[in-house]
């Protein structure tokens, strides 16, 4: 669908309201890549707890000693000790001993295992100061792309986003992928953040007047989110609403 046709379709929603002005312009949205190292949190199993408690209370040098005390196959003990050493729960010099990380996880009863570094691409708008959800490929299909930019758009030389926001976005994306499944995957830290490209996203603006309520409003359709955009609407109203009465009604 062309933007002009979409504009006409949207305007049909306002048949009981006067459309004072319309415009089509673009807002810049950045495609970014976030690399992160997630961890998997699971309830610590009984054998791991027993091993950690044993190593906390006594000095063991060999898996064989633990096997005899706990009455568990030495092979199982050896595999678990190897896993605990690899994940930083224990160390061994003269004997096995808990690390600070191991003691912390024993106390909480939750085993945390680091995963390989992975990455996700998502979309960030400096003008909205938040991430936006949508398919940028669908936006690029419009043939009648506007040349005008949003008059209050935010343009940055170097995009910077707080780590807390990045983690929050990754968690949101992870929840969306897992849908209704309960996930043990936890994202706590960011490895890197890359600004890949800037995309121009068309938006369709309407300035409306409800004669019955004597009320001016702004409505902006964002083609990326495929929905009305309250952030842009509020920005326009905050900056321009006080002048609309004189600007539009004085012409009548």
N, C-alpha and C positions, 0 to 999 in steps of 0.2 A: 504493500500500500504506500502511495506517495504521501508526503507530509501535508500537502494541501487537502487531499482527500480525508486524511485523518483529522485535520483541523475542522473540516466541515462536519464530519461525523460527531466529533466531540461537542461542537456548538449546538447540535440538536438537543443536548441534555439541558440547555439553558433556555428553553422555549418560554418559560415564565419569568425570565430575568433578562434585562437589557444588557446586551454585549456592547460595551462602550469602545473597546479597542482590543485588537488581537495582534499577536506578533509570534514569529518563529525565530529562535536563536539557539546557540549551542552553549553548553557548559563543559569545561574541560574535566575529564575523568582519567585518572592514571591507572594503567595496568601495572601491578607490582607483584614481585615474587618474594615470598617470605620463607626462609629456610629455618628449620627448627629441629630440635632433638627431643622427641617425646619420650615419655616413660610409661610403662604399664604397671599399674598398681593392682595387686591381688592380695587376698587374705592369706597370711602366712600359714603354710601347712604345718601340721603337728611335728613332723620329723625335723623340719628346719628349726622350729622353736626349740625342740629338745636339744639339738646340736648347739645352738647358740647359747642356751642356758648352761649346757655342760662345759662349753669353752669359756664361759664367763666365770664359772665356779672352780675350775681345775685346769691344770696345765697338761694338755695332750700333745704328743709329738707325732702320732701316727693315726691313720684312719682305723687301723686294726684295733687299737685300744678303745676307740669310741664304739666300734662294732660289737666288741665283747660286752661293754657296759649297757648299751642300748638294745642289744639283742636284735640287731638289724644287719642284713648282708653287707659285708665290707664294700662290695661294688657300689651299692646304693650310697653308702656313706662317702665313698671316694668321689662319686659324681656330684653329690650335693656340696661337698667341701670345695670342689673345683669351681662350681657355679658361684658359691658364696665368695670365693677368693676373687673370681673374675668380676663380680659386681661390687667389690669393695666392702663387703660386710666383715671379712676377716683378713688377717695377715698371718704370715708365718716366718719367724726367724728361728729361734730355738724351739718354739712351740706355737701352736695355734692360739690366736687371741682376737677378740672383737675389736673392730674399729669403732670410731665415734658414730659412723653411719650405721654399722651393724647394731650397736646398742640402741640407737634411736628407732630403728625399724623393729627390733625385738620389743621395745616398750610399746610401740604403736600397734604391733601385730599385723602390720601391712608390709608386704615385700614389694620393693620398687626396682624395676629392671629397665635400664636405659635401652632405647631402640636406635636404629640407624638414623642418621640425619635425613630428613625428607623436606619437601618444599611444596608450596601451593601458590597458585596465581589467584589474585583477587583484584577488586577495583576500589580505588580510593578517590574521593573528591575533596580537594582542599576547600572548595566553596561550601560544601556541607560539613566539612571537618569530621567526616565519618566514611565508613565503607558503604558501598552500594551493591545491591544484589541484582544481577541481570546478565543477559548474554550480549556481549559487545558485538558479536558477529551479526546478530539480528539488526542492530542499530545501523551497521554499515551498509545494509541492503537498501536503505532509502536513496532514491535517485536525486531528489530535489533538495540536496543538503544546503542549509542556510549559511551565508557567509558571516552574518552578524554573531557576535559573542554576547553572552549574558552581561548586562551592563554592570553587575556587581560581582562578577566572577573573581575568584582568587587565583592569581598566577604566581607560582613559586619557582625560583631558580633551582633550588635543591629541596626535594620533598623529604620531610622528616615527620615521622609518626612515633608517638610514644610507645614504648615496648608493651605497656599495659593494654593499649588499644590493639596492638598486633596480636597479643596472646588472646584477648577477648574475641577477636575476629576468627582466629584459628579454632578456638573452642566452638564458636558458632558453626563454622564450616564442618567441623568434625561431628557435631550433633546432627547437622543436616544430613550428613552421609550415613550416620548410624541409624537415622530415623528413630524408630521406637525401641531399638535394641540398646540395652544398657552397656555403655562402653567403659572399660577400665583404662583407656588411653588418656593420659594427662599431659597437657602442654604447659610447661612452666617457664621456658626460656627460649630466646630467639638467637639463632646463629648468625643470620645476615638478613638484610633488607635491601632489595634492588628495585629501583624505579625503571621499568622497562620501556614504556611509551606513554604518550598522552593521546587520549581519544576525545574527539569532539562529539558530544551527545546532544542531539536536537531536543528542544523542549518547545511546547506550544503554550503560549501565554494568553489568558483572557482577563480583561478587567471588566467586572460586572457591577450592575446597580439594580438593587431590588427596590422598586418604587414603593411597594407596600410597607416594607420595613425601613425605607430610606437608608439603605445600607450598601456601602461599597465593599467589594471583595475581589481578591485576586485568586485565580486558579491557574495552575501550571501543570501541564501533563509532561511527565518525564518518560521519554521513549525507551530508556534503559530499564527502569524499574517497571515500565508498562503500567504506570499508576500516577495519580495525582501526587504532587510533591509538596508536602506541607512546609518543608524547610525553605524552599525558594519562595513559596507563597508568603510566608511570614516575613522574609527579608524584604520583598517588594512592598508589602503593606506597611511595614515599619518605616521605610524610607519615603514612601510616596503618598500614602493614604490621606495625610493631612492636606495635600494639595489637590486631590481629585475633585472635590466639590467645586472649587473655583475653576479648575481646568475643564471639566466636562459639563457641569450644569450651567455654567455661565454662557455656554454656546447656544442654549435653548432659547 
